[in-house]
Amino acid sequence: MSKIPFWVWVVGFVILGCAFEYFWMTGFGRLDKTLTRKQKAITGVVLLCIAAAALSYGLFRVYH
């Protein structure tokens, strides 16, 4: 298995960040109108878990 170059990781994180920013500005307004309070809480927990997993994996890659 080949090792993925660092610049590919950087480009991927930039693309994901831009997509998240776009969704943050446009999509959450739509979700706010359609989801119930419980569904919003579940969505928030899922997004928080994904962010925590990405952060911990990034820190693992930096320090190992």
PDB file with SEQRES, HELIX, SHEET and CRYST1 records, atoms N, CA, C and O in Angstrom:
SEQRES   1 A   64  MET SER LYS ILE PRO PHE TRP VAL TRP VAL VAL GLY PHE          
SEQRES   2 A   64  VAL ILE LEU GLY CYS ALA PHE GLU TYR PHE TRP MET THR          
SEQRES   3 A   64  GLY PHE GLY ARG LEU ASP LYS THR LEU THR ARG LYS GLN          
SEQRES   4 A   64  LYS ALA ILE THR GLY VAL VAL LEU LEU CYS ILE ALA ALA          
SEQRES   5 A   64  ALA ALA LEU SER TYR GLY LEU PHE ARG VAL TYR HIS              
HELIX    1 AA1 PHE A    6  THR A   34  1                                  29    
HELIX    2 AA2 ARG A   37  TYR A   63  1                                  27    
CRYST1    1.000    1.000    1.000  90.00  90.00  90.00 P 1           1          
ATOM      1  N   MET A   1       0.833  -1.169   0.000  1.00  0.00           N  
ATOM      2  CA  MET A   1       0.000   0.000   0.000  1.00  0.00           C  
ATOM      3  C   MET A   1       0.885   1.242   0.000  1.00  0.00           C  
ATOM      4  O   MET A   1       1.790   1.367   0.825  1.00  0.00           O  
ATOM      5  N   SER A   2       0.622   2.149  -0.919  1.00  0.00           N  
ATOM      6  CA  SER A   2       1.468   3.336  -1.015  1.00  0.00           C  
ATOM      7  C   SER A   2       1.022   4.408  -0.018  1.00  0.00           C  
ATOM      8  O   SER A   2      -0.149   4.502   0.351  1.00  0.00           O  
ATOM      9  N   LYS A   3       1.981   5.194   0.392  1.00  0.00           N  
ATOM     10  CA  LYS A   3       1.708   6.272   1.329  1.00  0.00           C  
ATOM     11  C   LYS A   3       1.188   7.486   0.551  1.00  0.00           C  
ATOM     12  O   LYS A   3       1.751   7.868  -0.474  1.00  0.00           O  
ATOM     13  N   ILE A   4       0.113   8.079   1.053  1.00  0.00           N  
ATOM     14  CA  ILE A   4      -0.482   9.242   0.391  1.00  0.00           C  
ATOM     15  C   ILE A   4       0.363  10.469   0.722  1.00  0.00           C  
ATOM     16  O   ILE A   4       0.654  10.716   1.893  1.00  0.00           O  
ATOM     17  N   PRO A   5       0.767  11.253  -0.306  1.00  0.00           N  
ATOM     18  CA  PRO A   5       1.589  12.441  -0.061  1.00  0.00           C  
ATOM     19  C   PRO A   5       0.858  13.478   0.803  1.00  0.00           C  
ATOM     20  O   PRO A   5      -0.370  13.558   0.814  1.00  0.00           O  
ATOM     21  N   PHE A   6       1.647  14.250   1.510  1.00  0.00           N  
ATOM     22  CA  PHE A   6       1.092  15.259   2.426  1.00  0.00           C  
ATOM     23  C   PHE A   6       0.226  16.275   1.696  1.00  0.00           C  
ATOM     24  O   PHE A   6      -0.815  16.681   2.211  1.00  0.00           O  
ATOM     25  N   TRP A   7       0.646  16.695   0.490  1.00  0.00           N  
ATOM     26  CA  TRP A   7      -0.112  17.721  -0.217  1.00  0.00           C  
ATOM     27  C   TRP A   7      -1.503  17.238  -0.591  1.00  0.00           C  
ATOM     28  O   TRP A   7      -2.428  18.044  -0.687  1.00  0.00           O  
ATOM     29  N   VAL A   8      -1.672  15.927  -0.805  1.00  0.00           N  
ATOM     30  CA  VAL A   8      -2.998  15.385  -1.105  1.00  0.00           C  
ATOM     31  C   VAL A   8      -3.904  15.530   0.108  1.00  0.00           C  
ATOM     32  O   VAL A   8      -5.083  15.858  -0.032  1.00  0.00           O  
ATOM     33  N   TRP A   9      -3.359  15.287   1.304  1.00  0.00           N  
ATOM     34  CA  TRP A   9      -4.130  15.466   2.536  1.00  0.00           C  
ATOM     35  C   TRP A   9      -4.537  16.930   2.698  1.00  0.00           C  
ATOM     36  O   TRP A   9      -5.672  17.222   3.074  1.00  0.00           O  
ATOM     37  N   VAL A  10      -3.624  17.837   2.419  1.00  0.00           N  
ATOM     38  CA  VAL A  10      -3.918  19.268   2.559  1.00  0.00           C  
ATOM     39  C   VAL A  10      -5.017  19.685   1.591  1.00  0.00           C  
ATOM     40  O   VAL A  10      -5.950  20.389   1.975  1.00  0.00           O  
ATOM     41  N   VAL A  11      -4.913  19.258   0.351  1.00  0.00           N  
ATOM     42  CA  VAL A  11      -5.933  19.592  -0.645  1.00  0.00           C  
ATOM     43  C   VAL A  11      -7.284  19.008  -0.232  1.00  0.00           C  
ATOM     44  O   VAL A  11      -8.313  19.672  -0.357  1.00  0.00           O  
ATOM     45  N   GLY A  12      -7.279  17.791   0.250  1.00  0.00           N  
ATOM     46  CA  GLY A  12      -8.521  17.161   0.700  1.00  0.00           C  
ATOM     47  C   GLY A  12      -9.170  17.917   1.845  1.00  0.00           C  
ATOM     48  O   GLY A  12     -10.383  18.123   1.844  1.00  0.00           O  
ATOM     49  N   PHE A  13      -8.363  18.337   2.837  1.00  0.00           N  
ATOM     50  CA  PHE A  13      -8.910  19.091   3.958  1.00  0.00           C  
ATOM     51  C   PHE A  13      -9.432  20.459   3.526  1.00  0.00           C  
ATOM     52  O   PHE A  13     -10.434  20.935   4.059  1.00  0.00           O  
ATOM     53  N   VAL A  14      -8.761  21.094   2.564  1.00  0.00           N  
ATOM     54  CA  VAL A  14      -9.238  22.388   2.059  1.00  0.00           C  
ATOM     55  C   VAL A  14     -10.577  22.212   1.346  1.00  0.00           C  
ATOM     56  O   VAL A  14     -11.495  23.010   1.540  1.00  0.00           O  
ATOM     57  N   ILE A  15     -10.691  21.174   0.525  1.00  0.00           N  
ATOM     58  CA  ILE A  15     -11.948  20.917  -0.180  1.00  0.00           C  
ATOM     59  C   ILE A  15     -13.070  20.627   0.815  1.00  0.00           C  
ATOM     60  O   ILE A  15     -14.170  21.161   0.678  1.00  0.00           O  
ATOM     61  N   LEU A  16     -12.802  19.790   1.810  1.00  0.00           N  
ATOM     62  CA  LEU A  16     -13.817  19.501   2.825  1.00  0.00           C  
ATOM     63  C   LEU A  16     -14.194  20.742   3.615  1.00  0.00           C  
ATOM     64  O   LEU A  16     -15.363  20.943   3.943  1.00  0.00           O  
ATOM     65  N   GLY A  17     -13.213  21.571   3.921  1.00  0.00           N  
ATOM     66  CA  GLY A  17     -13.497  22.805   4.650  1.00  0.00           C  
ATOM     67  C   GLY A  17     -14.373  23.749   3.852  1.00  0.00           C  
ATOM     68  O   GLY A  17     -15.296  24.354   4.397  1.00  0.00           O  
ATOM     69  N   CYS A  18     -14.091  23.879   2.563  1.00  0.00           N  
ATOM     70  CA  CYS A  18     -14.914  24.739   1.696  1.00  0.00           C  
ATOM     71  C   CYS A  18     -16.334  24.186   1.575  1.00  0.00           C  
ATOM     72  O   CYS A  18     -17.304  24.943   1.619  1.00  0.00           O  
ATOM     73  N   ALA A  19     -16.453  22.865   1.422  1.00  0.00           N  
ATOM     74  CA  ALA A  19     -17.780  22.254   1.321  1.00  0.00           C  
ATOM     75  C   ALA A  19     -18.562  22.456   2.618  1.00  0.00           C  
ATOM     76  O   ALA A  19     -19.756  22.754   2.586  1.00  0.00           O  
ATOM     77  N   PHE A  20     -17.890  22.293   3.756  1.00  0.00           N  
ATOM     78  CA  PHE A  20     -18.557  22.492   5.034  1.00  0.00           C  
ATOM     79  C   PHE A  20     -18.988  23.942   5.200  1.00  0.00           C  
ATOM     80  O   PHE A  20     -20.082  24.202   5.703  1.00  0.00           O  
ATOM     81  N   GLU A  21     -18.156  24.886   4.790  1.00  0.00           N  
ATOM     82  CA  GLU A  21     -18.504  26.306   4.890  1.00  0.00           C  
ATOM     83  C   GLU A  21     -19.725  26.627   4.030  1.00  0.00           C  
ATOM     84  O   GLU A  21     -20.618  27.356   4.462  1.00  0.00           O  
ATOM     85  N   TYR A  22     -19.763  26.080   2.812  1.00  0.00           N  
ATOM     86  CA  TYR A  22     -20.917  26.302   1.945  1.00  0.00           C  
ATOM     87  C   TYR A  22     -22.181  25.718   2.583  1.00  0.00           C  
ATOM     88  O   TYR A  22     -23.233  26.357   2.602  1.00  0.00           O  
ATOM     89  N   PHE A  23     -22.058  24.481   3.110  1.00  0.00           N  
ATOM     90  CA  PHE A  23     -23.212  23.850   3.743  1.00  0.00           C  
ATOM     91  C   PHE A  23     -23.647  24.631   4.976  1.00  0.00           C  
ATOM     92  O   PHE A  23     -24.840  24.771   5.243  1.00  0.00           O  
ATOM     93  N   TRP A  24     -22.673  25.138   5.723  1.00  0.00           N  
ATOM     94  CA  TRP A  24     -22.964  25.918   6.920  1.00  0.00           C  
ATOM     95  C   TRP A  24     -23.779  27.164   6.562  1.00  0.00           C  
ATOM     96  O   TRP A  24     -24.715  27.526   7.276  1.00  0.00           O  
ATOM     97  N   MET A  25     -23.422  27.812   5.463  1.00  0.00           N  
ATOM     98  CA  MET A  25     -24.090  29.060   5.085  1.00  0.00           C  
ATOM     99  C   MET A  25     -25.442  28.820   4.414  1.00  0.00           C  
ATOM    100  O   MET A  25     -26.343  29.648   4.548  1.00  0.00           O  
ATOM    101  N   THR A  26     -25.606  27.711   3.699  1.00  0.00           N  
ATOM    102  CA  THR A  26     -26.843  27.505   2.944  1.00  0.00           C  
ATOM    103  C   THR A  26     -27.702  26.366   3.475  1.00  0.00           C  
ATOM    104  O   THR A  26     -28.924  26.493   3.548  1.00  0.00           O  
ATOM    105  N   GLY A  27     -27.083  25.276   3.839  1.00  0.00           N  
ATOM    106  CA  GLY A  27     -27.855  24.072   4.176  1.00  0.00           C  
ATOM    107  C   GLY A  27     -28.469  24.073   5.556  1.00  0.00           C  
ATOM    108  O   GLY A  27     -29.569  23.551   5.736  1.00  0.00           O  
ATOM    109  N   PHE A  28     -27.792  24.645   6.536  1.00  0.00           N  
ATOM    110  CA  PHE A  28     -28.317  24.586   7.894  1.00  0.00           C  
ATOM    111  C   PHE A  28     -29.608  25.377   8.035  1.00  0.00           C  
ATOM    112  O   PHE A  28     -30.435  25.058   8.890  1.00  0.00           O  
ATOM    113  N   GLY A  29     -29.796  26.402   7.215  1.00  0.00           N  
ATOM    114  CA  GLY A  29     -31.055  27.133   7.236  1.00  0.00           C  
ATOM    115  C   GLY A  29     -32.209  26.248   6.809  1.00  0.00           C  
ATOM    116  O   GLY A  29     -33.295  26.301   7.386  1.00  0.00           O  
ATOM    117  N   ARG A  30     -31.966  25.436   5.796  1.00  0.00           N  
ATOM    118  CA  ARG A  30     -32.992  24.494   5.336  1.00  0.00           C  
ATOM    119  C   ARG A  30     -33.254  23.417   6.381  1.00  0.00           C  
ATOM    120  O   ARG A  30     -34.401  23.058   6.646  1.00  0.00           O  
ATOM    121  N   LEU A  31     -32.167  22.903   6.975  1.00  0.00           N  
ATOM    122  CA  LEU A  31     -32.344  21.882   8.004  1.00  0.00           C  
ATOM    123  C   LEU A  31     -33.088  22.432   9.214  1.00  0.00           C  
ATOM    124  O   LEU A  31     -33.882  21.725   9.835  1.00  0.00           O  
ATOM    125  N   ASP A  32     -32.833  23.678   9.543  1.00  0.00           N  
ATOM    126  CA  ASP A  32     -33.468  24.292  10.699  1.00  0.00           C  
ATOM    127  C   ASP A  32     -34.982  24.330  10.543  1.00  0.00           C  
ATOM    128  O   ASP A  32     -35.717  24.225  11.524  1.00  0.00           O  
ATOM    129  N   LYS A  33     -35.437  24.479   9.320  1.00  0.00           N  
ATOM    130  CA  LYS A  33     -36.874  24.566   9.062  1.00  0.00           C  
ATOM    131  C   LYS A  33     -37.540  23.200   9.003  1.00  0.00           C  
ATOM    132  O   LYS A  33     -38.736  23.092   9.273  1.00  0.00           O  
ATOM    133  N   THR A  34     -36.792  22.150   8.655  1.00  0.00           N  
ATOM    134  CA  THR A  34     -37.419  20.853   8.404  1.00  0.00           C  
ATOM    135  C   THR A  34     -37.223  19.831   9.523  1.00  0.00           C  
ATOM    136  O   THR A  34     -38.052  18.935   9.683  1.00  0.00           O  
ATOM    137  N   LEU A  35     -36.146  19.946  10.299  1.00  0.00           N  
ATOM    138  CA  LEU A  35     -35.875  18.931  11.311  1.00  0.00           C  
ATOM    139  C   LEU A  35     -36.537  19.261  12.645  1.00  0.00           C  
ATOM    140  O   LEU A  35     -36.730  20.427  12.992  1.00  0.00           O  
ATOM    141  N   THR A  36     -36.879  18.210  13.381  1.00  0.00           N  
ATOM    142  CA  THR A  36     -37.382  18.399  14.737  1.00  0.00           C  
ATOM    143  C   THR A  36     -36.207  18.659  15.669  1.00  0.00           C  
ATOM    144  O   THR A  36     -35.049  18.541  15.268  1.00  0.00           O  
ATOM    145  N   ARG A  37     -36.509  19.008  16.901  1.00  0.00           N  
ATOM    146  CA  ARG A  37     -35.448  19.303  17.863  1.00  0.00           C  
ATOM    147  C   ARG A  37     -34.569  18.080  18.125  1.00  0.00           C  
ATOM    148  O   ARG A  37     -33.348  18.200  18.234  1.00  0.00           O  
ATOM    149  N   LYS A  38     -35.190  16.908  18.226  1.00  0.00           N  
ATOM    150  CA  LYS A  38     -34.434  15.675  18.464  1.00  0.00           C  
ATOM    151  C   LYS A  38     -33.526  15.360  17.272  1.00  0.00           C  
ATOM    152  O   LYS A  38     -32.381  14.952  17.465  1.00  0.00           O  
ATOM    153  N   GLN A  39     -34.020  15.544  16.048  1.00  0.00           N  
ATOM    154  CA  GLN A  39     -33.219  15.288  14.859  1.00  0.00           C  
ATOM    155  C   GLN A  39     -32.049  16.268  14.765  1.00  0.00           C  
ATOM    156  O   GLN A  39     -30.963  15.891  14.325  1.00  0.00           O  
ATOM    157  N   LYS A  40     -32.260  17.519  15.174  1.00  0.00           N  
ATOM    158  CA  LYS A  40     -31.168  18.503  15.179  1.00  0.00           C  
ATOM    159  C   LYS A  40     -30.094  18.094  16.176  1.00  0.00           C  
ATOM    160  O   LYS A  40     -28.903  18.224  15.896  1.00  0.00           O  
ATOM    161  N   ALA A  41     -30.509  17.598  17.342  1.00  0.00           N  
ATOM    162  CA  ALA A  41     -29.545  17.160  18.351  1.00  0.00           C  
ATOM    163  C   ALA A  41     -28.734  15.980  17.837  1.00  0.00           C  
ATOM    164  O   ALA A  41     -27.518  15.936  18.023  1.00  0.00           O  
ATOM    165  N   ILE A  42     -29.391  15.030  17.196  1.00  0.00           N  
ATOM    166  CA  ILE A  42     -28.693  13.861  16.654  1.00  0.00           C  
ATOM    167  C   ILE A  42     -27.723  14.284  15.556  1.00  0.00           C  
ATOM    168  O   ILE A  42     -26.592  13.799  15.505  1.00  0.00           O  
ATOM    169  N   THR A  43     -28.159  15.183  14.679  1.00  0.00           N  
ATOM    170  CA  THR A  43     -27.285  15.681  13.614  1.00  0.00           C  
ATOM    171  C   THR A  43     -26.063  16.382  14.198  1.00  0.00           C  
ATOM    172  O   THR A  43     -24.947  16.183  13.717  1.00  0.00           O  
ATOM    173  N   GLY A  44     -26.262  17.198  15.226  1.00  0.00           N  
ATOM    174  CA  GLY A  44     -25.148  17.886  15.875  1.00  0.00           C  
ATOM    175  C   GLY A  44     -24.164  16.921  16.501  1.00  0.00           C  
ATOM    176  O   GLY A  44     -22.953  17.110  16.391  1.00  0.00           O  
ATOM    177  N   VAL A  45     -24.675  15.879  17.164  1.00  0.00           N  
ATOM    178  CA  VAL A  45     -23.794  14.889  17.791  1.00  0.00           C  
ATOM    179  C   VAL A  45     -22.991  14.138  16.731  1.00  0.00           C  
ATOM    180  O   VAL A  45     -21.799  13.890  16.916  1.00  0.00           O  
ATOM    181  N   VAL A  46     -23.635  13.777  15.626  1.00  0.00           N  
ATOM    182  CA  VAL A  46     -22.926  13.070  14.550  1.00  0.00           C  
ATOM    183  C   VAL A  46     -21.821  13.951  13.968  1.00  0.00           C  
ATOM    184  O   VAL A  46     -20.696  13.490  13.775  1.00  0.00           O  
ATOM    185  N   LEU A  47     -22.141  15.226  13.684  1.00  0.00           N  
ATOM    186  CA  LEU A  47     -21.126  16.136  13.137  1.00  0.00           C  
ATOM    187  C   LEU A  47     -19.986  16.347  14.133  1.00  0.00           C  
ATOM    188  O   LEU A  47     -18.824  16.418  13.733  1.00  0.00           O  
ATOM    189  N   LEU A  48     -20.303  16.447  15.420  1.00  0.00           N  
ATOM    190  CA  LEU A  48     -19.268  16.607  16.444  1.00  0.00           C  
ATOM    191  C   LEU A  48     -18.376  15.369  16.517  1.00  0.00           C  
ATOM    192  O   LEU A  48     -17.160  15.494  16.666  1.00  0.00           O  
ATOM    193  N   CYS A  49     -18.957  14.192  16.416  1.00  0.00           N  
ATOM    194  CA  CYS A  49     -18.163  12.958  16.446  1.00  0.00           C  
ATOM    195  C   CYS A  49     -17.245  12.866  15.232  1.00  0.00           C  
ATOM    196  O   CYS A  49     -16.094  12.446  15.352  1.00  0.00           O  
ATOM    197  N   ILE A  50     -17.749  13.255  14.069  1.00  0.00           N  
ATOM    198  CA  ILE A  50     -16.913  13.242  12.868  1.00  0.00           C  
ATOM    199  C   ILE A  50     -15.750  14.221  13.013  1.00  0.00           C  
ATOM    200  O   ILE A  50     -14.614  13.905  12.658  1.00  0.00           O  
ATOM    201  N   ALA A  51     -16.045  15.416  13.540  1.00  0.00           N  
ATOM    202  CA  ALA A  51     -14.981  16.408  13.732  1.00  0.00           C  
ATOM    203  C   ALA A  51     -13.953  15.917  14.749  1.00  0.00           C  
ATOM    204  O   ALA A  51     -12.752  16.108  14.553  1.00  0.00           O  
ATOM    205  N   ALA A  52     -14.407  15.290  15.827  1.00  0.00           N  
ATOM    206  CA  ALA A  52     -13.483  14.778  16.846  1.00  0.00           C  
ATOM    207  C   ALA A  52     -12.617  13.652  16.282  1.00  0.00           C  
ATOM    208  O   ALA A  52     -11.422  13.584  16.569  1.00  0.00           O  
ATOM    209  N   ALA A  53     -13.216  12.770  15.483  1.00  0.00           N  
ATOM    210  CA  ALA A  53     -12.440  11.680  14.882  1.00  0.00           C  
ATOM    211  C   ALA A  53     -11.410  12.236  13.904  1.00  0.00           C  
ATOM    212  O   ALA A  53     -10.275  11.761  13.867  1.00  0.00           O  
ATOM    213  N   ALA A  54     -11.794  13.237  13.112  1.00  0.00           N  
ATOM    214  CA  ALA A  54     -10.846  13.836  12.165  1.00  0.00           C  
ATOM    215  C   ALA A  54      -9.711  14.530  12.900  1.00  0.00           C  
ATOM    216  O   ALA A  54      -8.553  14.424  12.496  1.00  0.00           O  
ATOM    217  N   LEU A  55     -10.031  15.238  13.973  1.00  0.00           N  
ATOM    218  CA  LEU A  55      -8.991  15.921  14.748  1.00  0.00           C  
ATOM    219  C   LEU A  55      -8.042  14.925  15.390  1.00  0.00           C  
ATOM    220  O   LEU A  55      -6.826  15.109  15.332  1.00  0.00           O  
ATOM    221  N   SER A  56      -8.571  13.878  15.997  1.00  0.00           N  
ATOM    222  CA  SER A  56      -7.699  12.905  16.649  1.00  0.00           C  
ATOM    223  C   SER A  56      -6.838  12.166  15.636  1.00  0.00           C  
ATOM    224  O   SER A  56      -5.672  11.877  15.909  1.00  0.00           O  
ATOM    225  N   TYR A  57      -7.397  11.855  14.471  1.00  0.00           N  
ATOM    226  CA  TYR A  57      -6.594  11.202  13.433  1.00  0.00           C  
ATOM    227  C   TYR A  57      -5.510  12.138  12.921  1.00  0.00           C  
ATOM    228  O   TYR A  57      -4.378  11.716  12.685  1.00  0.00           O  
ATOM    229  N   GLY A  58      -5.856  13.409  12.752  1.00  0.00           N  
ATOM    230  CA  GLY A  58      -4.850  14.378  12.308  1.00  0.00           C  
ATOM    231  C   GLY A  58      -3.728  14.522  13.313  1.00  0.00           C  
ATOM    232  O   GLY A  58      -2.559  14.562  12.932  1.00  0.00           O  
ATOM    233  N   LEU A  59      -4.063  14.599  14.592  1.00  0.00           N  
ATOM    234  CA  LEU A  59      -3.029  14.699  15.631  1.00  0.00           C  
ATOM    235  C   LEU A  59      -2.186  13.423  15.683  1.00  0.00           C  
ATOM    236  O   LEU A  59      -0.975  13.492  15.894  1.00  0.00           O  
ATOM    237  N   PHE A  60      -2.809  12.270  15.495  1.00  0.00           N  
ATOM    238  CA  PHE A  60      -2.070  11.013  15.469  1.00  0.00           C  
ATOM    239  C   PHE A  60      -1.068  11.007  14.321  1.00  0.00           C  
ATOM    240  O   PHE A  60       0.075  10.582  14.491  1.00  0.00           O  
ATOM    241  N   ARG A  61      -1.507  11.491  13.127  1.00  0.00           N  
ATOM    242  CA  ARG A  61      -0.612  11.523  11.971  1.00  0.00           C  
ATOM    243  C   ARG A  61       0.552  12.493  12.183  1.00  0.00           C  
ATOM    244  O   ARG A  61       1.666  12.232  11.730  1.00  0.00           O  
ATOM    245  N   VAL A  62       0.298  13.603  12.866  1.00  0.00           N  
ATOM    246  CA  VAL A  62       1.355  14.597  13.088  1.00  0.00           C  
ATOM    247  C   VAL A  62       2.395  14.058  14.062  1.00  0.00           C  
ATOM    248  O   VAL A  62       3.593  14.217  13.828  1.00  0.00           O  
ATOM    249  N   TYR A  63       1.964  13.430  15.141  1.00  0.00           N  
ATOM    250  CA  TYR A  63       2.892  13.043  16.202  1.00  0.00           C  
ATOM    251  C   TYR A  63       3.450  11.627  16.074  1.00  0.00           C  
ATOM    252  O   TYR A  63       4.289  11.225  16.880  1.00  0.00           O  
ATOM    253  N   HIS A  64       2.995  10.854  15.062  1.00  0.00           N  
ATOM    254  CA  HIS A  64       3.563   9.507  14.874  1.00  0.00           C  
ATOM    255  C   HIS A  64       4.090   9.341  13.503  1.00  0.00           C  
ATOM    256  O   HIS A  64       4.605   8.275  13.164  1.00  0.00           O  
TER     257      HIS A  64                                                      
END                                                                             
